[in-house]
Amino acid sequence: MDEDIAAMTIEQWLDKAAQQLDEANVFFGHGTDNAWDEACWMVAHVAQLPPDFDDMMMSEHLTRELCFALNDLLAKRIETKKPLAYLTGQAWFAGLEFNVNEDVLVPRSPMAELILNHLSPWLGDQIPKRVLDVGTGSGCLALAVAHHWPQVTAVVGVDVSPKALAVATDNARHLGLEDKVTWIQSDVYEGLDGQTFDVILSNPPYVPTQSMASLPTEYTHEPVLGLEAGELGLDVVVRLVLGAKAHLSPTGILVCEVGEAWASWDAWAARHRLEIIWLDFEHGGEGVFLVSAKALETLDP
């Protein structure tokens, strides 16, 4: 892509980059779902533009320095098959910028939409005061809640990985939310000492062991601890749901993502006569369910 580099516009670079990404069969699923959007993310990062920069910018000419930097980033994305977020150290979630590295999953949960919509209509007239994020990773769910739900008085993020908690702590500082979230090293609920919450959110590991070997190369750069969850992908989800009875307020709710394990989880819930609600998303996403504290009252371990 070095030919006519001095005369290249943003749109021309995007066209060529998107073509190369498609030809290289890279996998999109860590912030974008197509080559064009991935190339736009590269331009936004290198040129220090807003992630949703205006179409009016397309005719702007790139400097040689920017072109070389973009070409270098594009080459790394194709050669390493690392998610772009790891190459830039940056990911966006619920309108917020997060620092990420290979100690945490790249933020991408459709639960961002639920947070931005304040879990409407599922909370009714209830104003949640205490929110828990189990398996917080980069801290994206906890910090999005702290930022977008000013009425919340306590947000707690837990993770079994101290390296993940270090990233979450860094993000809290970066976003100016360090006084609004408490981080606790905990394997699910083990470190919570009986604390209760109005809302529990979780994007836990849910990839069945057998599926791990067939994941696109991009996923191999993410921590296995955040992905793999036993034969059916339910090892952590079952613990999360069974333990929620002791950590939800009487009118509380648990919202959890189970991704490709949704069918196994649906069967588990039906077998245990647990009433769950599968949530729909306006902007794409599936495999997220909601269960109320009331429904959990009838659940036997």
ZAKOLTI-773753 format. One record per residue (C-alpha): x, y, z; residue in one letter; residue number from 1. Coordinates in steps of 0.2 Angstrom, whole numbers, plus 5000, padded with zeros to 4 digits. Example, Ala and Ser with C-alpha at 12.3 -4.5 7.8 and 13.67 -1.06 7.14 Angstrom:
// residues 2
@east 5062&north 4978&up 5039&residuo a&num 1 $
@east 5068&north 4995&up 5036&residuo s&num 2 $
// end
This chain:
// residues 301
@east 5000&north 5000&up 5000&residuo m&num 1 $
@east 5015&north 5012&up 4999&residuo d&num 2 $
@east 5011&north 5017&up 4981&residuo e&num 3 $
@east 5005&north 5035&up 4979&residuo d&num 4 $
@east 5005&north 5036&up 4998&residuo i&num 5 $
@east 5006&north 5055&up 4999&residuo a&num 6 $
@east 4990&north 5057&up 4989&residuo a&num 7 $
@east 4980&north 5044&up 4998&residuo m&num 8 $
@east 4964&north 5050&up 5007&residuo t&num 9 $
@east 4956&north 5042&up 5022&residuo i&num 10 $
@east 4943&north 5033&up 5011&residuo e&num 11 $
@east 4956&north 5027&up 4999&residuo q&num 12 $
@east 4966&north 5019&up 5013&residuo w&num 13 $
@east 4950&north 5012&up 5021&residuo l&num 14 $
@east 4945&north 5003&up 5004&residuo d&num 15 $
@east 4962&north 4995&up 5002&residuo k&num 16 $
@east 4964&north 4990&up 5020&residuo a&num 17 $
@east 4947&north 4982&up 5020&residuo a&num 18 $
@east 4951&north 4972&up 5005&residuo q&num 19 $
@east 4967&north 4966&up 5013&residuo q&num 20 $
@east 4958&north 4961&up 5029&residuo l&num 21 $
@east 4945&north 4951&up 5019&residuo d&num 22 $
@east 4958&north 4943&up 5008&residuo e&num 23 $
@east 4968&north 4938&up 5024&residuo a&num 24 $
@east 4953&north 4930&up 5032&residuo n&num 25 $
@east 4955&north 4938&up 5048&residuo v&num 26 $
@east 4941&north 4936&up 5061&residuo f&num 27 $
@east 4930&north 4950&up 5066&residuo f&num 28 $
@east 4921&north 4949&up 5083&residuo g&num 29 $
@east 4931&north 4959&up 5096&residuo h&num 30 $
@east 4923&north 4976&up 5093&residuo g&num 31 $
@east 4918&north 4975&up 5075&residuo t&num 32 $
@east 4910&north 4963&up 5063&residuo d&num 33 $
@east 4917&north 4968&up 5046&residuo n&num 34 $
@east 4933&north 4973&up 5038&residuo a&num 35 $
@east 4927&north 4991&up 5034&residuo w&num 36 $
@east 4923&north 4995&up 5052&residuo d&num 37 $
@east 4939&north 4987&up 5058&residuo e&num 38 $
@east 4949&north 4998&up 5046&residuo a&num 39 $
@east 4939&north 5013&up 5052&residuo c&num 40 $
@east 4944&north 5009&up 5070&residuo w&num 41 $
@east 4962&north 5009&up 5064&residuo m&num 42 $
@east 4961&north 5026&up 5057&residuo v&num 43 $
@east 4952&north 5033&up 5072&residuo a&num 44 $
@east 4966&north 5026&up 5083&residuo h&num 45 $
@east 4981&north 5031&up 5073&residuo v&num 46 $
@east 4974&north 5048&up 5068&residuo a&num 47 $
@east 4967&north 5051&up 5085&residuo q&num 48 $
@east 4949&north 5054&up 5079&residuo l&num 49 $
@east 4933&north 5050&up 5087&residuo p&num 50 $
@east 4928&north 5032&up 5085&residuo p&num 51 $
@east 4913&north 5037&up 5075&residuo d&num 52 $
@east 4921&north 5051&up 5065&residuo f&num 53 $
@east 4911&north 5060&up 5052&residuo d&num 54 $
@east 4910&north 5055&up 5034&residuo d&num 55 $
@east 4915&north 5072&up 5030&residuo m&num 56 $
@east 4933&north 5066&up 5035&residuo m&num 57 $
@east 4934&north 5053&up 5021&residuo m&num 58 $
@east 4941&north 5065&up 5008&residuo s&num 59 $
@east 4954&north 5071&up 5020&residuo e&num 60 $
@east 4972&north 5067&up 5014&residuo h&num 61 $
@east 4983&north 5057&up 5026&residuo l&num 62 $
@east 5001&north 5062&up 5029&residuo t&num 63 $
@east 5015&north 5050&up 5025&residuo r&num 64 $
@east 5018&north 5047&up 5043&residuo e&num 65 $
@east 5000&north 5042&up 5046&residuo l&num 66 $
@east 5000&north 5031&up 5031&residuo c&num 67 $
@east 5015&north 5022&up 5037&residuo f&num 68 $
@east 5008&north 5020&up 5055&residuo a&num 69 $
@east 4992&north 5014&up 5048&residuo l&num 70 $
@east 5000&north 5001&up 5036&residuo n&num 71 $
@east 5011&north 4995&up 5051&residuo d&num 72 $
@east 4996&north 4992&up 5061&residuo l&num 73 $
@east 4986&north 4984&up 5047&residuo l&num 74 $
@east 5001&north 4972&up 5044&residuo a&num 75 $
@east 5002&north 4967&up 5063&residuo k&num 76 $
@east 4983&north 4964&up 5063&residuo r&num 77 $
@east 4985&north 4952&up 5048&residuo i&num 78 $
@east 5001&north 4944&up 5053&residuo e&num 79 $
@east 4998&north 4941&up 5071&residuo t&num 80 $
@east 4979&north 4938&up 5070&residuo k&num 81 $
@east 4978&north 4947&up 5087&residuo k&num 82 $
@east 4962&north 4957&up 5090&residuo p&num 83 $
@east 4964&north 4975&up 5086&residuo l&num 84 $
@east 4961&north 4980&up 5104&residuo a&num 85 $
@east 4976&north 4971&up 5110&residuo y&num 86 $
@east 4987&north 4980&up 5096&residuo l&num 87 $
@east 4980&north 4997&up 5101&residuo t&num 88 $
@east 4978&north 4994&up 5119&residuo g&num 89 $
@east 4961&north 5002&up 5117&residuo q&num 90 $
@east 4943&north 4996&up 5117&residuo a&num 91 $
@east 4926&north 5005&up 5117&residuo w&num 92 $
@east 4911&north 4999&up 5128&residuo f&num 93 $
@east 4895&north 5008&up 5132&residuo a&num 94 $
@east 4902&north 5024&up 5125&residuo g&num 95 $
@east 4918&north 5023&up 5136&residuo l&num 96 $
@east 4936&north 5020&up 5131&residuo e&num 97 $
@east 4945&north 5006&up 5140&residuo f&num 98 $
@east 4963&north 5001&up 5141&residuo n&num 99 $
@east 4965&north 4982&up 5138&residuo v&num 100 $
@east 4979&north 4969&up 5136&residuo n&num 101 $
@east 4980&north 4950&up 5135&residuo e&num 102 $
@east 4976&north 4948&up 5154&residuo d&num 103 $
@east 4957&north 4952&up 5150&residuo v&num 104 $
@east 4944&north 4948&up 5137&residuo l&num 105 $
@east 4941&north 4962&up 5124&residuo v&num 106 $
@east 4925&north 4971&up 5130&residuo p&num 107 $
@east 4911&north 4966&up 5117&residuo r&num 108 $
@east 4896&north 4960&up 5127&residuo s&num 109 $
@east 4878&north 4966&up 5121&residuo p&num 110 $
@east 4875&north 4969&up 5139&residuo m&num 111 $
@east 4881&north 4987&up 5135&residuo a&num 112 $
@east 4864&north 4990&up 5128&residuo e&num 113 $
@east 4855&north 4985&up 5144&residuo l&num 114 $
@east 4866&north 4996&up 5154&residuo i&num 115 $
@east 4863&north 5011&up 5143&residuo l&num 116 $
@east 4844&north 5008&up 5144&residuo n&num 117 $
@east 4845&north 5006&up 5163&residuo h&num 118 $
@east 4839&north 4988&up 5161&residuo l&num 119 $
@east 4822&north 4995&up 5156&residuo s&num 120 $
@east 4809&north 4988&up 5158&residuo p&num 121 $
@east 4815&north 4974&up 5170&residuo w&num 122 $
@east 4818&north 4985&up 5185&residuo l&num 123 $
@east 4801&north 4993&up 5185&residuo g&num 124 $
@east 4800&north 5007&up 5197&residuo d&num 125 $
@east 4815&north 5000&up 5207&residuo q&num 126 $
@east 4830&north 5011&up 5208&residuo i&num 127 $
@east 4845&north 4999&up 5211&residuo p&num 128 $
@east 4857&north 5005&up 5224&residuo k&num 129 $
@east 4870&north 4991&up 5224&residuo r&num 130 $
@east 4876&north 4982&up 5209&residuo v&num 131 $
@east 4889&north 4968&up 5207&residuo l&num 132 $
@east 4899&north 4963&up 5192&residuo d&num 133 $
@east 4905&north 4945&up 5193&residuo v&num 134 $
@east 4920&north 4941&up 5182&residuo g&num 135 $
@east 4923&north 4959&up 5179&residuo t&num 136 $
@east 4939&north 4957&up 5168&residuo g&num 137 $
@east 4943&north 4974&up 5161&residuo s&num 138 $
@east 4930&north 4981&up 5173&residuo g&num 139 $
@east 4919&north 4986&up 5158&residuo c&num 140 $
@east 4902&north 4981&up 5165&residuo l&num 141 $
@east 4905&north 4988&up 5183&residuo a&num 142 $
@east 4912&north 5005&up 5176&residuo l&num 143 $
@east 4899&north 5007&up 5163&residuo a&num 144 $
@east 4886&north 5005&up 5177&residuo v&num 145 $
@east 4896&north 5018&up 5188&residuo a&num 146 $
@east 4896&north 5030&up 5174&residuo h&num 147 $
@east 4879&north 5028&up 5167&residuo h&num 148 $
@east 4869&north 5025&up 5183&residuo w&num 149 $
@east 4872&north 5039&up 5195&residuo p&num 150 $
@east 4859&north 5034&up 5207&residuo q&num 151 $
@east 4869&north 5018&up 5212&residuo v&num 152 $
@east 4878&north 5020&up 5228&residuo t&num 153 $
@east 4889&north 5005&up 5227&residuo a&num 154 $
@east 4897&north 4995&up 5213&residuo v&num 155 $
@east 4907&north 4980&up 5216&residuo v&num 156 $
@east 4918&north 4971&up 5203&residuo g&num 157 $
@east 4925&north 4954&up 5207&residuo v&num 158 $
@east 4937&north 4943&up 5197&residuo d&num 159 $
@east 4947&north 4928&up 5202&residuo v&num 160 $
@east 4962&north 4935&up 5192&residuo s&num 161 $
@east 4973&north 4948&up 5200&residuo p&num 162 $
@east 4980&north 4953&up 5183&residuo k&num 163 $
@east 4962&north 4957&up 5177&residuo a&num 164 $
@east 4959&north 4967&up 5193&residuo l&num 165 $
@east 4974&north 4977&up 5190&residuo a&num 166 $
@east 4968&north 4981&up 5172&residuo v&num 167 $
@east 4951&north 4986&up 5180&residuo a&num 168 $
@east 4959&north 4997&up 5193&residuo t&num 169 $
@east 4968&north 5006&up 5179&residuo d&num 170 $
@east 4952&north 5009&up 5169&residuo n&num 171 $
@east 4944&north 5016&up 5184&residuo a&num 172 $
@east 4958&north 5028&up 5186&residuo r&num 173 $
@east 4958&north 5032&up 5168&residuo h&num 174 $
@east 4939&north 5035&up 5168&residuo l&num 175 $
@east 4939&north 5045&up 5184&residuo g&num 176 $
@east 4928&north 5032&up 5193&residuo l&num 177 $
@east 4941&north 5025&up 5206&residuo e&num 178 $
@east 4930&north 5031&up 5220&residuo d&num 179 $
@east 4914&north 5023&up 5213&residuo k&num 180 $
@east 4919&north 5005&up 5211&residuo v&num 181 $
@east 4926&north 4993&up 5224&residuo t&num 182 $
@east 4937&north 4978&up 5217&residuo w&num 183 $
@east 4938&north 4962&up 5226&residuo i&num 184 $
@east 4948&north 4946&up 5221&residuo q&num 185 $
@east 4935&north 4932&up 5222&residuo s&num 186 $
@east 4930&north 4916&up 5213&residuo d&num 187 $
@east 4912&north 4920&up 5210&residuo v&num 188 $
@east 4905&north 4925&up 5227&residuo y&num 189 $
@east 4918&north 4917&up 5238&residuo e&num 190 $
@east 4925&north 4934&up 5243&residuo g&num 191 $
@east 4909&north 4944&up 5246&residuo l&num 192 $
@east 4906&north 4939&up 5265&residuo d&num 193 $
@east 4887&north 4939&up 5263&residuo g&num 194 $
@east 4885&north 4955&up 5254&residuo q&num 195 $
@east 4868&north 4958&up 5244&residuo t&num 196 $
@east 4864&north 4967&up 5228&residuo f&num 197 $
@east 4849&north 4974&up 5219&residuo d&num 198 $
@east 4857&north 4969&up 5202&residuo v&num 199 $
@east 4870&north 4956&up 5198&residuo i&num 200 $
@east 4878&north 4957&up 5181&residuo l&num 201 $
@east 4890&north 4944&up 5173&residuo s&num 202 $
@east 4898&north 4939&up 5157&residuo n&num 203 $
@east 4907&north 4923&up 5164&residuo p&num 204 $
@east 4917&north 4910&up 5154&residuo p&num 205 $
@east 4904&north 4900&up 5144&residuo y&num 206 $
@east 4914&north 4891&up 5130&residuo v&num 207 $
@east 4913&north 4872&up 5131&residuo p&num 208 $
@east 4930&north 4864&up 5132&residuo t&num 209 $
@east 4927&north 4854&up 5115&residuo q&num 210 $
@east 4924&north 4871&up 5106&residuo s&num 211 $
@east 4940&north 4879&up 5112&residuo m&num 212 $
@east 4950&north 4871&up 5099&residuo a&num 213 $
@east 4939&north 4877&up 5084&residuo s&num 214 $
@east 4939&north 4895&up 5089&residuo l&num 215 $
@east 4946&north 4908&up 5077&residuo p&num 216 $
@east 4965&north 4912&up 5080&residuo t&num 217 $
@east 4960&north 4929&up 5087&residuo e&num 218 $
@east 4952&north 4920&up 5103&residuo y&num 219 $
@east 4969&north 4911&up 5107&residuo t&num 220 $
@east 4976&north 4928&up 5112&residuo h&num 221 $
@east 4963&north 4930&up 5126&residuo e&num 222 $
@east 4965&north 4922&up 5143&residuo p&num 223 $
@east 4958&north 4904&up 5143&residuo v&num 224 $
@east 4952&north 4908&up 5161&residuo l&num 225 $
@east 4939&north 4920&up 5154&residuo g&num 226 $
@east 4933&north 4908&up 5140&residuo l&num 227 $
@east 4933&north 4890&up 5144&residuo e&num 228 $
@east 4919&north 4883&up 5156&residuo a&num 229 $
@east 4919&north 4864&up 5156&residuo g&num 230 $
@east 4910&north 4851&up 5145&residuo e&num 231 $
@east 4894&north 4861&up 5142&residuo l&num 232 $
@east 4901&north 4878&up 5145&residuo g&num 233 $
@east 4890&north 4879&up 5161&residuo l&num 234 $
@east 4903&north 4876&up 5175&residuo d&num 235 $
@east 4903&north 4895&up 5181&residuo v&num 236 $
@east 4886&north 4899&up 5176&residuo v&num 237 $
@east 4878&north 4886&up 5187&residuo v&num 238 $
@east 4888&north 4892&up 5202&residuo r&num 239 $
@east 4883&north 4909&up 5198&residuo l&num 240 $
@east 4865&north 4906&up 5198&residuo v&num 241 $
@east 4864&north 4894&up 5213&residuo l&num 242 $
@east 4874&north 4906&up 5223&residuo g&num 243 $
@east 4864&north 4921&up 5218&residuo a&num 244 $
@east 4850&north 4917&up 5230&residuo k&num 245 $
@east 4861&north 4922&up 5245&residuo a&num 246 $
@east 4867&north 4938&up 5236&residuo h&num 247 $
@east 4852&north 4946&up 5229&residuo l&num 248 $
@east 4840&north 4958&up 5238&residuo s&num 249 $
@east 4822&north 4951&up 5238&residuo p&num 250 $
@east 4817&north 4961&up 5222&residuo t&num 251 $
@east 4834&north 4959&up 5214&residuo g&num 252 $
@east 4838&north 4952&up 5197&residuo i&num 253 $
@east 4853&north 4943&up 5189&residuo l&num 254 $
@east 4858&north 4946&up 5171&residuo v&num 255 $
@east 4870&north 4934&up 5163&residuo c&num 256 $
@east 4878&north 4931&up 5146&residuo e&num 257 $
@east 4880&north 4913&up 5141&residuo v&num 258 $
@east 4883&north 4915&up 5122&residuo g&num 259 $
@east 4885&north 4898&up 5113&residuo e&num 260 $
@east 4880&north 4889&up 5129&residuo a&num 261 $
@east 4863&north 4896&up 5128&residuo w&num 262 $
@east 4855&north 4879&up 5123&residuo a&num 263 $
@east 4863&north 4869&up 5137&residuo s&num 264 $
@east 4858&north 4882&up 5149&residuo w&num 265 $
@east 4840&north 4883&up 5143&residuo d&num 266 $
@east 4839&north 4864&up 5145&residuo a&num 267 $
@east 4847&north 4865&up 5163&residuo w&num 268 $
@east 4835&north 4879&up 5168&residuo a&num 269 $
@east 4820&north 4869&up 5161&residuo a&num 270 $
@east 4826&north 4853&up 5170&residuo r&num 271 $
@east 4827&north 4863&up 5186&residuo h&num 272 $
@east 4810&north 4872&up 5183&residuo r&num 273 $
@east 4819&north 4889&up 5184&residuo l&num 274 $
@east 4810&north 4903&up 5176&residuo e&num 275 $
@east 4822&north 4913&up 5165&residuo i&num 276 $
@east 4819&north 4927&up 5153&residuo i&num 277 $
@east 4829&north 4928&up 5137&residuo w&num 278 $
@east 4833&north 4946&up 5132&residuo l&num 279 $
@east 4832&north 4954&up 5115&residuo d&num 280 $
@east 4844&north 4967&up 5108&residuo f&num 281 $
@east 4840&north 4981&up 5096&residuo e&num 282 $
@east 4858&north 4983&up 5091&residuo h&num 283 $
@east 4862&north 4964&up 5089&residuo g&num 284 $
@east 4867&north 4951&up 5102&residuo g&num 285 $
@east 4859&north 4935&up 5110&residuo e&num 286 $
@east 4862&north 4922&up 5123&residuo g&num 287 $
@east 4859&north 4934&up 5138&residuo v&num 288 $
@east 4846&north 4929&up 5151&residuo f&num 289 $
@east 4838&north 4937&up 5166&residuo l&num 290 $
@east 4832&north 4928&up 5182&residuo v&num 291 $
@east 4823&north 4936&up 5197&residuo s&num 292 $
@east 4827&north 4933&up 5215&residuo a&num 293 $
@east 4809&north 4927&up 5217&residuo k&num 294 $
@east 4811&north 4914&up 5203&residuo a&num 295 $
@east 4827&north 4908&up 5212&residuo l&num 296 $
@east 4818&north 4905&up 5228&residuo e&num 297 $
@east 4811&north 4888&up 5221&residuo t&num 298 $
@east 4828&north 4883&up 5215&residuo l&num 299 $
@east 4836&north 4868&up 5223&residuo d&num 300 $
@east 4855&north 4866&up 5222&residuo p&num 301 $
// end
